[in-house]
Amino acid sequence: MTKATEAADALGLAYEVTKHGRVNSLEEAAAARGIEPAKLIKTIVVRLADDDYRFILVPGDREIAWPKLRALLGVNRISMPDANTALDVTGYVRGTITPLGSTNAWPVIADERITGTISIGGGDHGVGMTVDAPSLTKALNATVADVTE
């Protein structure tokens, strides 16, 4: 059990845990989980202002489209926190960040291309959780929008 699986259980979210050793790239992680890179979801934490963050769920083969994200949020500036701040605001070290089990329930924005069966970080290195994308976005009350390129 991790904080992420405990949170998924509390949300009534069905999942399957995949454990693998440390990997050096998203492609390696996708291969270890037996999925295509687009189905491996990166969770990126962004800072809007002091004590105001968002989790952005991004398909593994895409990047955040900053102008689209700023427009969606109605802000002129978004930054990525440094590693220590990310740990402080999520409870997770970089590379393991997930909205599931975070120390703060920051709002979640999921790219609209996240569909079907996906794998999201399980809250520790080498741990993934395979879940149904619509069930995940519903459980997290995520805003689904076009925020990547």
C-alpha positions as CSV (number, residue, x, y, z in Angstrom):
1,M,0.0,0.0,0.0
2,T,1.1,3.5,-0.8
3,K,-0.5,6.9,-0.1
4,A,-1.7,6.8,-3.7
5,T,-3.4,3.3,-3.5
6,E,-5.0,4.3,-0.1
7,A,-6.4,7.4,-1.7
8,A,-7.6,5.4,-4.7
9,D,-9.3,2.9,-2.4
10,A,-11.0,5.8,-0.5
11,L,-12.3,7.2,-3.8
12,G,-13.6,3.8,-4.8
13,L,-11.3,3.8,-7.8
14,A,-10.5,0.4,-9.4
15,Y,-6.8,0.0,-10.2
16,E,-4.1,-2.5,-10.8
17,V,-0.6,-1.8,-9.4
18,T,2.5,-2.4,-11.6
19,K,5.9,-2.5,-10.0
20,H,9.1,-2.3,-11.8
21,G,12.7,-1.2,-11.1
22,R,14.0,2.3,-11.6
23,V,13.8,3.6,-15.1
24,N,15.6,6.3,-17.0
25,S,13.0,7.6,-19.3
26,L,9.3,7.7,-19.9
27,E,9.7,5.2,-22.7
28,E,11.4,2.7,-20.4
29,A,8.6,3.2,-17.8
30,A,5.9,2.6,-20.5
31,A,7.7,-0.5,-21.7
32,A,8.0,-1.8,-18.1
33,R,4.3,-1.2,-17.6
34,G,3.4,-2.8,-21.0
35,I,1.8,0.3,-22.4
36,E,2.4,2.8,-25.2
37,P,4.0,6.1,-24.0
38,A,0.8,8.1,-24.7
39,K,-1.0,6.0,-22.1
40,L,1.6,6.7,-19.4
41,I,0.3,9.8,-17.7
42,K,2.7,12.4,-16.3
43,T,1.5,14.4,-13.3
44,I,3.1,17.9,-13.4
45,V,2.6,20.3,-10.5
46,V,2.5,24.0,-11.5
47,R,2.4,27.1,-9.3
48,L,-0.1,29.9,-10.0
49,A,0.7,32.0,-6.9
50,D,1.8,31.5,-3.3
51,D,-0.1,28.5,-1.9
52,D,-2.0,28.0,-5.2
53,Y,-1.0,25.0,-7.3
54,R,-2.6,22.7,-9.8
55,F,-1.9,19.1,-10.9
56,I,-1.7,18.8,-14.7
57,L,-2.2,15.3,-16.1
58,V,-0.3,15.0,-19.4
59,P,-0.1,12.1,-21.9
60,G,3.5,10.7,-22.0
61,D,4.0,11.6,-25.6
62,R,2.9,15.3,-25.1
63,E,4.0,18.4,-23.3
64,I,2.1,21.2,-21.6
65,A,1.0,23.9,-24.0
66,W,1.6,26.9,-21.7
67,P,-0.5,29.4,-23.6
68,K,-3.5,27.0,-23.6
69,L,-3.1,26.3,-19.8
70,R,-2.7,30.0,-19.0
71,A,-5.8,30.8,-21.0
72,L,-7.8,28.0,-19.3
73,L,-6.8,29.3,-15.8
74,G,-7.2,32.9,-16.7
75,V,-3.7,33.8,-15.5
76,N,-0.7,35.5,-17.2
77,R,2.0,33.5,-15.4
78,I,2.5,29.9,-14.3
79,S,5.7,28.5,-13.0
80,M,7.0,25.1,-12.0
81,P,8.1,24.8,-8.4
82,D,11.6,23.7,-7.5
83,A,12.0,20.1,-6.2
84,N,11.8,21.1,-2.5
85,T,8.7,23.1,-3.0
86,A,7.1,20.4,-5.1
87,L,7.8,17.9,-2.2
88,D,6.4,20.4,0.3
89,V,3.1,21.0,-1.6
90,T,2.5,17.4,-2.7
91,G,4.2,15.1,-0.3
92,Y,5.9,13.4,-3.2
93,V,9.4,13.8,-4.7
94,R,9.7,14.6,-8.4
95,G,9.2,11.5,-10.5
96,T,6.6,10.1,-8.1
97,I,4.1,13.0,-8.0
98,T,0.5,12.0,-8.3
99,P,-2.7,13.7,-7.3
100,L,-3.7,10.5,-5.5
101,G,-2.7,10.8,-1.8
102,S,-1.1,14.2,-2.2
103,T,-0.7,16.1,1.1
104,N,-2.8,18.9,-0.6
105,A,-5.9,18.3,-2.7
106,W,-4.9,20.8,-5.4
107,P,-7.3,21.0,-8.4
108,V,-6.6,18.7,-11.2
109,I,-6.6,19.5,-14.9
110,A,-6.4,16.5,-17.3
111,D,-5.6,16.8,-21.0
112,E,-8.6,15.8,-23.1
113,R,-6.4,13.2,-24.9
114,I,-6.3,11.1,-21.7
115,T,-8.7,8.3,-22.6
116,G,-9.2,4.6,-22.1
117,T,-7.0,2.6,-19.9
118,I,-4.0,4.6,-18.6
119,S,-1.1,4.2,-16.1
120,I,-0.5,7.0,-13.6
121,G,2.2,7.2,-11.0
122,G,1.6,5.2,-7.9
123,G,3.4,7.5,-5.5
124,D,6.8,5.8,-5.4
125,H,9.6,5.1,-7.9
126,G,8.8,2.2,-10.1
127,V,5.1,2.0,-9.1
128,G,2.3,2.6,-11.6
129,M,-1.4,2.3,-11.3
130,T,-3.4,1.2,-14.3
131,V,-6.9,2.9,-14.2
132,D,-9.8,3.8,-16.4
133,A,-9.2,7.4,-17.5
134,P,-12.8,8.6,-17.2
135,S,-13.1,7.0,-13.8
136,L,-9.9,8.7,-12.6
137,T,-10.9,12.2,-13.9
138,K,-14.3,11.8,-12.3
139,A,-12.9,10.6,-9.0
140,L,-10.5,13.6,-8.9
141,N,-13.2,16.0,-10.1
142,A,-10.7,17.0,-12.8
143,T,-11.2,19.7,-15.4
144,V,-10.8,18.0,-18.8
145,A,-9.4,20.4,-21.4
146,D,-7.0,20.7,-24.3
147,V,-3.8,21.8,-22.5
148,T,-1.0,20.0,-24.4
149,E,0.9,20.0,-27.6
